[in-house]
Amino acid sequence: MQAIVLDKVSYQYQLDDTNLVAVNEVSLSIEEGSFVVLLGANGSGKSTLAKMLNGLLVPSSGEVRVFDELTSCEEDEVVYRIRSRVGEIFQNPDNQMVASVIEDDVAFGPENLGIPHEEIVERVDWALRAVGMEAFRSHSPSKLSGGQKQRVAIAGILAMRPKVLVLDESTAMLDPRGRAEVMGVLAQLNKNEGMTVVHITHHMDECVAADRAVVMSEGRVVFDGTPKELFSDPALVERAHLELPPVTQVATLLHESGLPVALGITDREELLEAICRLK
């Protein structure tokens, strides 16, 4: 089943007397249970697109359907269902913290949905376990690292039991360790919980574990395929103003030097094996 379908979607910002086209006739389907990484340089339109996935922005033209319901529908019940099914997490976790204790912060969303207390307790327990933060439930968010804060932000959305998790540049402010923590949580939620994940980023290495990579440039989709297919096309990566992961860069240089090393290698061990075979 298709969780989200975009049909010739465009979005324009009004700046003075000028219309700036951020997203330009994008058609895209996201299958339920998939892990999709949406890549693009700054200004490519990916963050604008992310905000249209749960109706935070309504397209200037075209349609976005979430489980076959239009995000442009203004009926309260439809808006509620769409935003209950698609949870969105943004760059700065501090902007999403509303309580001084972690378990209270995670409980905030379900409480506002009117969920009974007993079920809220169960949801908070499950969400904190899902992101590996159950031991921190009584801590203050201010004592956490950036990666831990982002994991708590994810738990707060999970407690509302969405079907789709959208992360808009949620690793942009994190160090490599924090980014790795968040990516590990996303992979686990996708594989173990069957959650649909849409991760928007400009870090190419973050799409290694995804089923699918979609690249945007100047408001349009310029690539839609597997991460390995993307990594095997260095010219396209360069045109999209992205950078290959370091391991893939080394493999590409060796390949371009005429050595029998495959393009698209992302795993360090695989690269070492390829190099050893050259002896």
Summary of the structure (lengths in Angstrom):
residues: 279
radius of gyration: 19.9
end to end distance: 48.5
largest distance: 66.7
contacts: 920
relative contact order: 0.15
helix: 42%
strand: 24%
